[in-house]
Amino acid sequence: MVVSSTLYPFQGSYLDLGGNRLHYLDEGSGEPLVMLHGNPTWSFYYRNLVTSVSDRYRAIVPDHIGCGKSDKPDRDSYPYTLKQRVADLETLLESLEIKDSITLVLHDWGGMIGMAYATLHPEKIKRIVILNTGAFPLPKTKSLPCSLWFCRTPLLGPLLVQGANAFSRAAVRWCATRKPLTPDIRQGYLAPYDTWKNRIAVLRFVQDIPLRPGDEGYDLVQRVEENMAQFRKIPTVICWGENDFVFDHHFLKQWTEHLPEAQVHRFPEAGHFVMEDARDEVIEIVNQFLKNNPLHE
């Protein structure tokens, strides 16, 4: 895969996970900021934030297996489940000897993975940054968009997602709504997903959305929601693109009910890729949030 070094000026490192290599960024030093991406993105999503904070903090940004520069094994070699994603994160942070004082930065599937990790290790979590994501079942007031249903349909889903690359191509066109992504940035997002084989994680993330009891991962999602109250006193900031057709006001309402003391910053014209649409504002808010909530007085 070829990505502009101007846009993504990082070397990255690799961790072996049972024969599959997990790629991650480890930039800067100090208090760890663990940034978790979703689908169909990768660590590229956080490139500007990493550059902004790495002079004062340690930015750790994994590419989930099947995503970005990580290996993309077939389903016989990797389960592609939420439970496994959480285990991968545990292994990575243990290997880096990240023992405490973690700030989580969460987007899309990163919210579910990160908060599942947090409920297993609540003593390690000191701050949370939430960017258009969820960590609970689909709100009762919200329906899954038709486009996601199509991508979950047997036969049709693989043809659309793995064959036509429709999910990733739609994301780079429609998930930034304040200002369209430039061609080089669109290419940066699409670069890892250039073949049928390399799009397996994109499909599996869509297929793995737990919608009802009995679905893979639903019990884990439910447990995370049931344990959310323990984070009410943890400093939290929410930066929310309100023009997101999936993670919309229904999800934001859930977050504010679970974490009523969180700071909330709404961006009415921004879409799902709030880090792209409101880049400068979000980076300024995150930096100020970190400064206003020091871990050590």
C-alpha positions, 0 to 999 in steps of 0.5 A: 500500500502506498500512502503519502509520507506528507500525510502520514509521516510515521514509521510504525511498529509491529506486534506478533499476535499468534502469527498475525502482525498488528501494526501500531504507531507509538509516537512521543513520550509521557502519558499514554493516549490510546487512539482506537479507530473504526471501520473502514478507517485505520490509524490514518484517521488520527494522523493530525491529532498524533502530530499535535500531541506527540510533543507532550504525550505518548500516542499509541494508535493500533491498526486493528487486524485486517485494517491499515498496515496490519496483516489481513488474514482469512477467517480461518486464521483470525476470528474477526470478533469484538471479543478478539479485538479487545484481547488484541488491545490488551496484549498490545498495551501489556507488551508496551507496559502501559500499566495505568493513566490511560486516556482513551480516544474513541471513534466508531468501532473504537468506542466499543473496543475501547470501552470493553477494555475499560470495563475490564481495567477501569483502574487504568482509565483516567480520561476519555475522548469520544468521537461519533461512536457507541459503546452500547446496543443500538438505541431503541429509538434508532433503526439500522440504516438500510445501507448497512443492512444491504452490506450485511446481506448474505451474498450481496454483502460480500459482493458490495463490500469486498468486491465493489469496495462500496462501503469504503468508497461510500465512506470517503465520499459521504462521511465528511460532510462539511468539506469533501476529502481531497483526492490524496486523503481519500486515497490514504483511507482507501490504500489498505483496502485495495483487493477483495482479500484486503477488505475482509475486515471491512466486511466482518466489522459490518457483519459483526454489529450486534443488533439483538440478543444471541448475536455474536458480541451482544452480551459483551456490549450489554455488559459494557453498557451495564458497567458504564456508570463507573466512568461518570466521574472520569473526565470525558469530552465528546466531539460530535459531528451531528451530520452522521447518518449512523452515529446521530443524536440518538447515540449522543443522547445515550452518551449524555445519559450514561456520562452526564458530566461529560463536556459536549461539543457539537458540530452541526455541519460535520459528519461521521469523520469529525476529525476531518470535518472539524479537524482544527476545532477538535484538536484544540478542544482535545489539547485544552481538555488534556491541559485542564484535566492533568493526571498529576497536580 
